[in-house]
Amino acid sequence: MMRTEDQSQFKTEIKLWLKKHKLGYGWVAEQCGVSEITVRNWMSQKSIPPLKQQLLERVMEQVPSPQPTLGGLPGIKVDACF
């Protein structure tokens, strides 16, 4: 079973990852096959079940990072390889 401090660190990583990818708890709920309320409970007070944590870890590894945009304007991508 996972220790509380490990869950706390993982929850922080999820929150930062979601912010970076402009996704929310509703998206996490869809990926895990649970309700958004369940995800909110996981993130605030309850433990994330081990199988759901493994699923989230895999999803976080596989979803590509968002491309930077020029001046924050959507649809204008910056190609760093000129």
CORLIN-V459833 format. One record per backbone hydrogen bond with DSSP energy under -0.5 kcal/mol. CO is the residue of the C=O (numbers start at 1). NH is the residue of the N-H. E is the energy in kcal/mol with one decimal. If there is no record, write none. Layout:
CO,NH,E
CO,NH,E
This chain:
3,7,-1.9
4,8,-2.6
5,9,-2.1
6,10,-2.4
7,11,-2.9
8,12,-1.9
9,13,-2.2
10,14,-2.5
11,15,-2.3
12,16,-2.3
13,17,-2.6
14,18,-3.0
15,19,-2.1
16,20,-2.4
17,21,-2.0
18,22,-0.5
18,23,-2.6
19,22,-0.9
24,27,-0.5
24,28,-1.6
25,29,-2.7
26,30,-2.0
27,31,-2.1
28,32,-2.0
29,33,-1.2
29,34,-2.1
35,39,-1.7
36,40,-2.5
37,41,-2.4
38,42,-2.4
39,43,-2.6
40,44,-1.5
41,45,-2.7
41,46,-2.6
49,53,-2.5
50,54,-2.3
51,55,-2.0
52,56,-2.5
53,57,-2.6
54,58,-2.1
55,59,-2.5
56,60,-2.7
57,61,-1.5
58,62,-1.8
59,63,-2.3
68,78,-1.8
69,71,-0.6
69,72,-0.8
70,73,-1.9
72,74,-0.5
73,76,-1.5
75,77,-0.8
76,70,-1.8
77,79,-0.6
78,80,-0.8
80,82,-0.8
